[in-house]
């Protein structure tokens, strides 16, 4: 049986596990997304092994979390709200997600318009 390296490794692993579960992914699904074995991911989540910067980046991208959350457990209220919104959008059928993206881009254009160009909304 392997012994964890130190508490920081355990905390990083625990933060990865928390983010993975929030994303509703199994270890098998997550390991496929980041290109590692499920055994490696299991060992990582238990603080038994470390990881490369590349794998850390893949984890952050696939789980839509900051490295600050993975490394230190810190997150802002906004990142939680953003993650929830992103999860909802990802569950939409493709055509509805594309519609959301178009509408969001139009919204961003509207709020960045010069005040003289805006009509009364």
C-alpha positions as CSV (number, residue, x, y, z in Angstrom):
1,X,0.0,0.0,0.0
2,X,1.4,3.4,-1.0
3,X,1.6,6.2,1.6
4,X,0.8,9.7,0.7
5,X,3.7,12.1,0.2
6,X,2.4,15.0,2.5
7,X,-0.7,16.9,3.4
8,X,-0.5,19.3,0.5
9,X,-0.6,16.4,-2.0
10,X,-3.6,15.0,-0.1
11,X,-5.3,18.4,-0.3
12,X,-4.7,18.7,-4.0
13,X,-6.1,15.3,-4.6
14,X,-9.1,16.0,-2.5
15,X,-9.7,19.3,-4.4
16,X,-9.5,17.4,-7.7
17,X,-12.0,14.8,-6.4
18,X,-14.4,17.6,-5.3
19,X,-14.2,19.3,-8.7
20,X,-14.7,16.0,-10.5
21,X,-17.7,15.1,-8.5
22,X,-19.2,18.6,-9.0
23,X,-18.8,18.0,-12.7
24,X,-20.6,14.7,-12.3
25,X,-17.8,12.6,-13.8
26,X,-16.6,9.2,-12.8
27,X,-12.9,8.6,-12.4
28,X,-13.0,6.6,-15.6
29,X,-14.6,9.4,-17.6
30,X,-12.3,12.0,-16.1
31,X,-9.1,9.9,-16.8
32,X,-10.1,9.6,-20.4
33,X,-10.6,13.4,-20.7
34,X,-7.2,14.2,-19.3
35,X,-5.3,11.3,-20.9
36,X,-4.3,9.3,-17.8
37,X,-5.2,5.9,-16.4
38,X,-8.0,5.6,-13.9
39,X,-5.6,4.1,-11.5
40,X,-3.3,7.1,-11.8
41,X,-6.3,9.5,-11.2
42,X,-7.3,7.4,-8.2
43,X,-3.8,7.7,-6.8
44,X,-3.7,11.4,-7.5
45,X,-7.1,12.0,-5.7
46,X,-5.8,10.1,-2.7
47,X,-2.6,12.1,-2.5
48,X,-0.3,9.2,-3.4
49,X,1.2,10.7,-6.5
50,X,2.0,14.2,-7.8
51,X,1.2,15.4,-11.3
52,X,2.8,17.4,-14.1
53,X,1.9,20.9,-15.0
54,X,0.4,19.7,-18.3
55,X,-1.9,17.2,-16.5
56,X,-2.9,20.0,-14.0
57,X,-3.8,22.2,-16.9
58,X,-5.9,19.5,-18.5
59,X,-7.7,18.9,-15.1
60,X,-8.4,22.6,-14.8
61,X,-9.7,22.9,-18.4
62,X,-11.9,19.8,-18.3
63,X,-13.3,20.6,-14.8
64,X,-13.6,24.3,-15.6
65,X,-11.9,25.2,-12.3
66,X,-8.9,27.4,-11.5
67,X,-5.5,26.1,-10.6
68,X,-6.0,28.2,-7.4
69,X,-8.9,25.9,-6.5
70,X,-7.0,22.7,-7.2
71,X,-3.8,23.8,-5.5
72,X,-5.1,25.8,-2.6
73,X,-8.8,25.1,-2.4
74,X,-9.7,28.7,-3.0
75,X,-12.5,29.7,-5.2
76,X,-14.7,32.7,-5.5
77,X,-18.5,32.8,-5.4
78,X,-18.4,33.8,-9.1
79,X,-16.5,30.7,-10.1
80,X,-19.2,28.6,-8.5
81,X,-21.9,30.5,-10.2
82,X,-20.0,30.3,-13.5
83,X,-19.6,26.6,-13.2
84,X,-23.3,26.2,-12.6
85,X,-24.2,28.3,-15.6
86,X,-21.7,26.4,-17.8
87,X,-23.0,23.1,-16.6
88,X,-26.5,24.1,-17.6
89,X,-25.4,25.3,-21.0
90,X,-23.4,22.1,-21.6
91,X,-26.6,20.0,-21.0
92,X,-28.5,21.9,-23.7
93,X,-28.9,20.3,-27.1
94,X,-26.2,21.6,-29.5
95,X,-28.6,23.9,-31.5
96,X,-29.8,25.5,-28.3
97,X,-26.3,26.0,-26.9
98,X,-25.4,27.7,-30.2
99,X,-28.4,29.9,-29.9
100,X,-27.3,30.9,-26.4
101,X,-23.9,31.7,-27.6
102,X,-25.3,34.0,-30.4
103,X,-27.6,35.7,-28.0
104,X,-24.8,36.2,-25.5
105,X,-22.5,37.7,-28.1
106,X,-25.3,40.1,-29.1
107,X,-25.7,41.0,-25.5
108,X,-22.0,41.7,-25.1
109,X,-22.0,43.8,-28.2
110,X,-25.0,45.8,-26.9
111,X,-23.5,46.6,-23.5
112,X,-20.2,47.7,-25.2
113,X,-21.9,50.1,-27.6
114,X,-21.3,53.8,-27.3
115,X,-24.1,55.4,-25.3
116,X,-25.1,57.5,-28.3
117,X,-25.7,54.4,-30.4
118,X,-28.1,52.7,-27.9
119,X,-31.8,53.0,-28.4
120,X,-34.0,53.2,-25.3
121,X,-34.2,49.7,-24.0
